[in-house]
Amino acid sequence: MRTRRIIRTRRIYVGVPQLAGVDSDANWVAEARDGSVDHYRFAFTNVGALGPLDGQPKNESLGKIPYDDQSGSLNNEMRAFDLYLVDGRYRVVTTCASFLHAMSRGVT
């Protein structure tokens, strides 16, 4: 992918003072960490084994609670963000967690 090539070749700074990302692709997280400025943070979240075609969890009965990793990474951020961008699996619950994160840090 073009984006990944850019991240590998130079340090990325997009002009915002605070940026944090969470993804379930460990390789992407490692590349983003290596390719961005030091104060940007990227976290890996383990959502369990996924199916090869649809990206859905293979075995929902294993008891993995995927929200723990996602919420933990968000709650580690002490300040509210100016923008919360939510995409991928668990959009609704992640959006709700983002609202709660902002509200708990004084955003009304």
DSSP file (Angstrom, degrees, kcal/mol; ACC not computed):
  #  RESIDUE AA STRUCTURE BP1 BP2  ACC     N-H-->O    O-->H-N    N-H-->O    O-->H-N    TCO  KAPPA ALPHA  PHI   PSI    X-CA   Y-CA   Z-CA
    1    1 A M     >        0   0    0      0, 0.0     4,-1.8     0, 0.0     5,-0.1   0.000 360.0 360.0 360.0 144.7    0.0    0.0    0.0
    2    2 A R  H  >  +     0   0    0      1,-0.2     4,-2.1     2,-0.2     5,-0.2   0.902 360.0  55.3 -61.0 -43.0    1.2    3.5   -0.8
    3    3 A T  H  > S+     0   0    0      1,-0.2     4,-2.2     2,-0.2    -1,-0.2   0.916 107.3  49.4 -58.8 -44.3    0.5    4.7    2.8
    4    4 A R  H  > S+     0   0    0      1,-0.2     4,-1.8     2,-0.2    -1,-0.2   0.877 108.5  53.4 -65.7 -36.2    2.6    2.1    4.3
    5    5 A R  H  X S+     0   0    0     -4,-1.8     4,-1.4     1,-0.2    -1,-0.2   0.907 108.7  49.8 -63.5 -41.0    5.5    2.9    1.9
    6    6 A I  H  X S+     0   0    0     -4,-2.1     4,-1.6     1,-0.2     3,-0.3   0.917 108.2  53.0 -63.1 -43.7    5.3    6.5    3.0
    7    7 A I  H  < S+     0   0    0     -4,-2.2    -1,-0.2     1,-0.2    -2,-0.2   0.882 109.3  50.0 -60.7 -38.2    5.4    5.6    6.7
    8    8 A R  H  < S+     0   0    0     -4,-1.8    -1,-0.2     1,-0.2    -2,-0.2   0.810 111.2  47.9 -70.5 -29.0    8.5    3.5    6.2
    9    9 A T  H  < S+     0   0    0     -4,-1.4     2,-0.3    -3,-0.3    -1,-0.2   0.742 119.2  11.3 -91.9 -22.2   10.5    6.2    4.3
   10   10 A R  S  < S-     0   0    0     -4,-1.6     2,-0.3    25,-0.1    -1,-0.2  -0.989  81.5 -91.5-152.1 159.9   10.0    9.2    6.4
   11   11 A R        -     0   0    0     -2,-0.3     2,-0.4    -3,-0.1    25,-0.3  -0.571  43.8-135.8 -73.8 129.1    8.7   10.4    9.8
   12   12 A I  B     +a   36   0A   0     23,-3.2    25,-1.7    -2,-0.3     2,-0.4  -0.739  30.1 167.0 -92.7 129.8    5.1   11.3    9.7
   13   13 A Y        -     0   0    0     -2,-0.4    23,-0.0    23,-0.2    -2,-0.0  -0.951  12.5-173.1-137.9 120.1    3.8   14.5   11.4
   14   14 A V        -     0   0    0     -2,-0.4    -1,-0.0     2,-0.2    -2,-0.0   0.252  51.8-100.6-102.4  12.8    0.3   15.6   10.4
   15   15 A G  S    S+     0   0    0      1,-0.3    -2,-0.0     2,-0.0     0, 0.0   0.617  85.5 114.7  85.2  12.8    0.3   18.9   12.3
   16   16 A V        -     0   0    0      1,-0.1    -1,-0.3     3,-0.0    -2,-0.2  -0.937  60.6-141.2-115.4 142.2   -1.7   17.9   15.3
   17   17 A P  S    S+     0   0    0      0, 0.0     2,-0.4     0, 0.0    -1,-0.1   0.777  87.6  38.2 -73.0 -25.2   -0.1   17.9   18.8
   18   18 A Q        +     0   0    0     22,-0.0     2,-0.4     2,-0.0    64,-0.2  -0.983  63.9 159.7-133.0 122.7   -1.9   14.7   20.0
   19   19 A L        +     0   0    0     20,-0.5    22,-2.5    -2,-0.4     2,-0.4  -0.989   5.7 172.1-143.1 132.1   -2.6   11.6   18.0
   20   20 A A  E     -b   41   0B   0     -2,-0.4     2,-0.3    20,-0.2    22,-0.2  -0.998   7.4-171.3-138.9 142.0   -3.3    8.1   19.2
   21   21 A G  E     -b   42   0B   0     20,-2.2    22,-3.1    -2,-0.4     2,-0.4  -0.972   8.8-162.2-134.7 149.4   -4.4    5.1   17.1
   22   22 A V  E     +b   43   0B   0     -2,-0.3     2,-0.3    20,-0.2    22,-0.2  -0.998  19.7 163.5-130.1 133.0   -5.6    1.6   18.0
   23   23 A D  E     -b   44   0B   0     20,-2.1    22,-2.2    -2,-0.4    -2,-0.0  -0.984  41.0-136.8-148.0 156.5   -5.6   -1.3   15.5
   24   24 A S  S    S+     0   0    0     -2,-0.3     2,-0.8    20,-0.2    23,-0.2   0.351  83.9  90.1 -95.7   5.3   -5.9   -5.1   15.4
   25   25 A D     >  -     0   0    0      1,-0.2     4,-2.3    21,-0.1     5,-0.2  -0.878  59.5-166.5-103.1 103.2   -3.1   -5.5   12.8
   26   26 A A  H  > S+     0   0    0     -2,-0.8     4,-2.2     1,-0.2    -1,-0.2   0.848  86.6  54.1 -60.6 -36.5    0.1   -5.8   14.8
   27   27 A N  H  > S+     0   0    0      2,-0.2     4,-2.3     1,-0.2    -1,-0.2   0.916 109.0  48.1 -65.0 -42.5    2.3   -5.2   11.7
   28   28 A W  H  > S+     0   0    0      2,-0.2     4,-2.8     1,-0.2     5,-0.2   0.917 110.7  51.5 -63.8 -42.8    0.5   -2.0   10.9
   29   29 A V  H  X S+     0   0    0     -4,-2.3     4,-2.6     1,-0.2    -1,-0.2   0.919 110.1  49.3 -60.7 -43.7    0.9   -0.7   14.4
   30   30 A A  H  X S+     0   0    0     -4,-2.2     4,-2.4     1,-0.2    -1,-0.2   0.916 112.6  47.2 -62.9 -42.9    4.6   -1.5   14.4
   31   31 A E  H  X S+     0   0    0     -4,-2.3     4,-1.9     2,-0.2    -2,-0.2   0.900 112.2  49.9 -65.4 -40.5    5.0    0.4   11.1
   32   32 A A  H  X S+     0   0    0     -4,-2.8     4,-0.9     2,-0.2    -2,-0.2   0.914 111.7  48.3 -65.0 -42.4    3.0    3.4   12.3
   33   33 A R  H >< S+     0   0    0     -4,-2.6     3,-0.7     1,-0.2    -2,-0.2   0.934 114.4  45.6 -61.6 -45.9    5.1    3.6   15.5
   34   34 A D  H 3< S+     0   0    0     -4,-2.4    -1,-0.2     1,-0.2    -2,-0.2   0.798 116.9  45.3 -68.4 -28.3    8.3    3.4   13.6
   35   35 A G  H 3< S+     0   0    0     -4,-1.9   -23,-3.2    -5,-0.2    -1,-0.2   0.453 101.8  72.6 -99.2  -0.6    7.2    5.9   11.0
   36   36 A S  B << S-a   12   0A   0     -4,-0.9   -23,-0.2    -3,-0.7   -25,-0.1  -0.638  89.9 -83.5-112.5 170.1    5.7    8.6   13.1
   37   37 A V    >   -     0   0    0    -25,-1.7     3,-1.6    -2,-0.2    -1,-0.1  -0.289  48.1-105.7 -67.9 159.5    7.0   11.3   15.4
   38   38 A D  T 3  S+     0   0    0      1,-0.3    -1,-0.1    -4,-0.1    -2,-0.0   0.759 113.8  57.2 -64.0 -29.5    7.7   10.2   19.0
   39   39 A H  T 3  S+     0   0    0      2,-0.1   -20,-0.5   -19,-0.0     2,-0.4   0.495  86.1  92.1 -86.9   0.2    4.7   11.8   20.7
   40   40 A Y    <   -     0   0    0     -3,-1.6     2,-0.4   -22,-0.1   -20,-0.2  -0.769  67.2-152.9 -86.3 138.4    2.2   10.0   18.5
   41   41 A R  E     -b   20   0B   0    -22,-2.5   -20,-2.2    -2,-0.4     2,-0.4  -0.933  15.1-175.5-119.7 137.7    1.0    6.8   20.1
   42   42 A F  E     -b   21   0B   0     -2,-0.4     2,-0.4   -22,-0.2   -20,-0.2  -0.996   8.1-165.8-130.4 135.1   -0.3    3.6   18.4
   43   43 A A  E     -b   22   0B   0    -22,-3.1   -20,-2.1    -2,-0.4     2,-0.4  -0.933  15.9-134.0-125.1 144.2   -1.6    0.6   20.3
   44   44 A F  E     -b   23   0B   0     -2,-0.4     2,-0.5   -22,-0.2   -20,-0.2  -0.788  19.2-162.3 -90.9 135.4   -2.3   -3.0   19.2
   45   45 A T        -     0   0    0    -22,-2.2     2,-0.8    -2,-0.4   -19,-0.1  -0.985  13.0-139.3-120.6 131.1   -5.6   -4.5   20.4
   46   46 A N        +     0   0    0     -2,-0.5    23,-0.2     1,-0.1    24,-0.1  -0.777  25.5 170.6 -91.6 108.9   -6.2   -8.2   20.3
   47   47 A V        -     0   0    0     -2,-0.8    -1,-0.1     1,-0.4    17,-0.1   0.265  51.9-107.9 -99.0  11.0   -9.7   -9.0   19.1
   48   48 A G        -     0   0    0      9,-0.1    -1,-0.4    17,-0.1     2,-0.1  -0.238  61.0 -26.8  90.2 177.0   -9.0  -12.7   18.9
   49   49 A A        -     0   0    0     10,-0.1     9,-2.5    -3,-0.1    10,-0.4  -0.420  66.3-152.4 -67.7 138.1   -8.6  -14.9   15.8
   50   50 A L  B     -C   57   0C   0      7,-0.3     6,-0.1     8,-0.1    -2,-0.1  -0.832  18.3-105.2-115.8 151.3  -10.4  -13.6   12.7
   51   51 A G     >  -     0   0    0      5,-3.1     4,-1.1    -2,-0.3    -1,-0.0  -0.415  29.8-125.6 -68.2 148.6  -11.8  -15.4    9.7
   52   52 A P  T  4 S+     0   0    0      0, 0.0    -1,-0.1     0, 0.0    -2,-0.0   0.786 100.8  32.6 -70.9 -27.6   -9.7  -15.0    6.5
   53   53 A L  T  4 S+     0   0    0      3,-0.1    -2,-0.0     1,-0.0    -3,-0.0   0.865 129.4  25.3 -98.7 -41.7  -12.5  -13.6    4.3
   54   54 A D  T  4 S-     0   0    0      2,-0.1    -1,-0.0     3,-0.0     0, 0.0   0.560  88.9-129.4-105.8  -8.8  -14.8  -11.5    6.4
   55   55 A G     <  +     0   0    0     -4,-1.1    34,-0.1     1,-0.2     3,-0.1   0.622  60.3 139.7  71.5  11.6  -12.6  -10.5    9.3
   56   56 A Q        -     0   0    0      1,-0.1    -5,-3.1    -6,-0.1    -1,-0.2  -0.568  65.8 -85.2 -86.0 151.9  -15.1  -11.7   11.9
   57   57 A P  B     -C   50   0C   0      0, 0.0     3,-0.3     0, 0.0    -7,-0.3  -0.292  33.6-143.7 -55.4 137.5  -14.1  -13.5   15.0
   58   58 A K  S    S+     0   0    0     -9,-2.5     2,-0.4     1,-0.3    -8,-0.1   0.890  87.3  19.6 -71.9 -40.8  -13.6  -17.2   14.4
   59   59 A N    >   -     0   0    0    -10,-0.4     3,-1.3     1,-0.1    -1,-0.3  -0.833  59.0-178.9-138.6  96.8  -14.9  -18.5   17.7
   60   60 A E  G >  S+     0   0    0     -2,-0.4     3,-0.8    -3,-0.3    -1,-0.1   0.673  78.8  70.1 -68.3 -17.2  -17.1  -16.1   19.7
   61   61 A S  G 3  S+     0   0    0      1,-0.2    -1,-0.3     2,-0.1    -2,-0.0   0.446  71.1  90.1 -83.7   1.4  -17.5  -18.6   22.5
   62   62 A L  G <  S-     0   0    0     -3,-1.3    -1,-0.2     1,-0.1    -2,-0.1   0.617  96.6-121.1 -75.4 -10.5  -13.8  -18.4   23.7
   63   63 A G    <   +     0   0    0     -3,-0.8     2,-0.3     1,-0.3    -2,-0.1   0.575  55.4 155.1  85.8   8.1  -14.6  -15.6   26.1
   64   64 A K        -     0   0    0    -17,-0.1    -1,-0.3     1,-0.1     3,-0.1  -0.551  32.1-153.8 -69.8 129.6  -12.3  -13.0   24.6
   65   65 A I    >   -     0   0    0     -2,-0.3     3,-1.4     1,-0.1     4,-0.5  -0.846  10.7-173.7-105.9  95.9  -13.6   -9.5   25.5
   66   66 A P  T 3> S+     0   0    0      0, 0.0     4,-1.2     0, 0.0     3,-0.3   0.727  75.4  68.3 -66.8 -20.8  -12.3   -7.3   22.7
   67   67 A Y  H 3> S+     0   0    0      1,-0.2     4,-3.0     2,-0.2     5,-0.3   0.768  85.7  70.8 -70.5 -23.6  -13.5   -4.1   24.3
   68   68 A D  H <> S+     0   0    0     -3,-1.4     4,-2.3     1,-0.2    -1,-0.2   0.943 102.1  41.3 -58.2 -50.0  -11.0   -4.4   27.1
   69   69 A D  H  > S+     0   0    0     -4,-0.5     4,-2.0    -3,-0.3    -1,-0.2   0.914 116.9  48.6 -65.6 -42.9   -7.9   -3.6   25.0
   70   70 A Q  H  X S+     0   0    0     -4,-1.2     4,-1.8     1,-0.2    -2,-0.2   0.945 115.1  43.1 -64.1 -48.7   -9.7   -0.9   23.0
   71   71 A S  H  X S+     0   0    0     -4,-3.0     4,-3.0     1,-0.2    -1,-0.2   0.881 110.9  56.4 -66.1 -37.9  -11.0    0.9   26.0
   72   72 A G  H  X S+     0   0    0     -4,-2.3     4,-1.1    -5,-0.3    -1,-0.2   0.917 107.4  47.9 -60.5 -44.3   -7.7    0.6   27.9
   73   73 A S  H  < S+     0   0    0     -4,-2.0     4,-0.3     1,-0.2     3,-0.3   0.906 114.7  46.2 -64.1 -41.3   -5.8    2.3   25.2
   74   74 A L  H >< S+     0   0    0     -4,-1.8     3,-1.6     1,-0.2    -2,-0.2   0.920 110.1  52.6 -67.2 -43.9   -8.3    5.1   25.0
   75   75 A N  H 3< S+     0   0    0     -4,-3.0    -1,-0.2     1,-0.3    -2,-0.2   0.666  95.5  69.8 -70.5 -15.3   -8.4    5.6   28.8
   76   76 A N  T 3< S+     0   0    0     -4,-1.1     2,-0.6    -3,-0.3    -1,-0.3   0.684  80.1  90.6 -71.2 -17.3   -4.7    5.9   28.9
   77   77 A E    <   -     0   0    0     -3,-1.6     4,-0.1    -4,-0.3   -57,-0.0  -0.719  63.4-164.4 -82.9 118.5   -5.0    9.2   27.2
   78   78 A M        +     0   0    0     -2,-0.6     2,-0.3     2,-0.1    -1,-0.2   0.750  67.9  56.3 -78.7 -25.0   -5.3   11.9   29.9
   79   79 A R  S    S-     0   0    0      1,-0.0     2,-0.1    27,-0.0    27,-0.1  -0.795  87.4-110.9-108.6 151.9   -6.6   14.7   27.7
   80   80 A A        -     0   0    0     25,-0.3     2,-0.2    -2,-0.3    -2,-0.1  -0.439  35.1-121.3 -71.7 152.2   -9.7   14.7   25.4
   81   81 A F        -     0   0    0      1,-0.1     3,-0.1    -2,-0.1    -1,-0.1  -0.585   4.8-134.0 -90.4 156.9   -9.0   14.8   21.6
   82   82 A D  S    S+     0   0    0      1,-0.3     2,-0.4    -2,-0.2    -1,-0.1   0.789  96.4  23.5 -74.4 -29.4  -10.2   17.5   19.3
   83   83 A L        -     0   0    0      2,-0.0     2,-0.5    -3,-0.0    -1,-0.3  -0.999  63.5-162.5-141.3 133.2  -11.3   14.7   16.9
   84   84 A Y        -     0   0    0     -2,-0.4     2,-0.6    -3,-0.1    14,-0.0  -0.976  11.3-167.8-114.0 117.6  -12.3   11.1   17.4
   85   85 A L        -     0   0    0     -2,-0.5     2,-0.5     2,-0.0    -2,-0.0  -0.933   6.2-171.7-108.4 120.0  -12.2    9.1   14.2
   86   86 A V        +     0   0    0     -2,-0.6     2,-0.3     2,-0.0     5,-0.1  -0.940  15.6 149.9-117.6 129.9  -13.8    5.6   14.6
   87   87 A D        +     0   0    0     -2,-0.5     2,-0.1     2,-0.1    -2,-0.0  -0.965  36.8  31.4-149.3 162.4  -13.7    3.0   11.9
   88   88 A G  S >  S-     0   0    0     -2,-0.3     3,-0.6   -65,-0.0   -65,-0.0  -0.462  97.1  -2.3  91.6-160.0  -13.7   -0.8   11.6
   89   89 A R  T 3  S+     0   0    0      1,-0.2    -2,-0.1    -2,-0.1     5,-0.0  -0.313 123.7  23.6 -69.4 150.6  -15.2   -3.4   13.8
   90   90 A Y  T 3> S+     0   0    0      3,-0.1     4,-2.1     1,-0.1    -1,-0.2   0.849  72.5 158.1  64.3  38.8  -17.2   -2.4   17.0
   91   91 A R  H <>  +     0   0    0     -3,-0.6     4,-2.6     2,-0.2     5,-0.2   0.906  67.3  49.5 -59.7 -45.1  -17.9    1.1   15.7
   92   92 A V  H  > S+     0   0    0      1,-0.2     4,-2.4     2,-0.2    -1,-0.2   0.952 114.5  42.1 -64.8 -50.4  -20.9    1.7   17.9
   93   93 A V  H  > S+     0   0    0      1,-0.2     4,-2.2     2,-0.2    -1,-0.2   0.864 115.6  50.8 -66.0 -34.7  -19.3    0.7   21.2
   94   94 A T  H  X S+     0   0    0     -4,-2.1     4,-2.0     2,-0.2    -1,-0.2   0.881 109.4  50.7 -70.3 -37.3  -16.1    2.5   20.3
   95   95 A T  H  X S+     0   0    0     -4,-2.6     4,-2.2    -5,-0.2    -2,-0.2   0.923 110.9  48.8 -63.8 -43.7  -18.0    5.7   19.4
   96   96 A C  H  X S+     0   0    0     -4,-2.4     4,-2.4     1,-0.2    -2,-0.2   0.915 110.3  50.9 -61.4 -42.8  -19.8    5.5   22.8
   97   97 A A  H  X S+     0   0    0     -4,-2.2     4,-2.3     1,-0.2    -1,-0.2   0.863 108.5  53.2 -62.9 -35.1  -16.4    4.9   24.6
   98   98 A S  H  X S+     0   0    0     -4,-2.0     4,-2.5     2,-0.2    -2,-0.2   0.912 108.5  48.9 -66.0 -42.9  -15.1    8.0   22.7
   99   99 A F  H  X S+     0   0    0     -4,-2.2     4,-2.7     1,-0.2    -2,-0.2   0.935 112.6  47.8 -60.7 -45.5  -18.0   10.1   23.9
  100  100 A L  H  X S+     0   0    0     -4,-2.4     4,-2.5     1,-0.2    -2,-0.2   0.890 110.1  53.1 -63.2 -39.1  -17.5    8.9   27.5
  101  101 A H  H  X S+     0   0    0     -4,-2.3     4,-0.7     2,-0.2    -1,-0.2   0.942 112.2  44.1 -60.2 -48.6  -13.7    9.6   27.2
  102  102 A A  H ><>S+     0   0    0     -4,-2.5     5,-2.3     1,-0.2     3,-0.9   0.923 114.4  49.3 -64.3 -44.3  -14.3   13.2   26.1
  103  103 A M  H ><5S+     0   0    0     -4,-2.7     3,-1.7     1,-0.2    -1,-0.2   0.889 107.1  54.6 -63.1 -39.6  -17.0   13.8   28.7
  104  104 A S  H 3<5S+     0   0    0     -4,-2.5    -1,-0.2     1,-0.3    -2,-0.2   0.645 106.4  53.9 -71.1 -12.5  -14.9   12.4   31.6
  105  105 A R  T <<5S-     0   0    0     -3,-0.9   -25,-0.3    -4,-0.7    -1,-0.3   0.098 129.3 -91.3-108.7  20.7  -12.2   14.9   30.6
  106  106 A G  T < 5S+     0   0    0     -3,-1.7     2,-0.4     1,-0.3    -3,-0.2   0.462  77.5 140.6  92.7   2.3  -14.4   17.9   30.8
  107  107 A V      <       0   0    0     -5,-2.3    -1,-0.3    -6,-0.2    -2,-0.1  -0.665 360.0 360.0 -79.7 130.4  -15.7   18.2   27.2
  108  108 A T              0   0    0     -2,-0.4    -1,-0.1     0, 0.0    -5,-0.1   0.394 360.0 360.0-113.6 360.0  -19.4   19.2   27.2
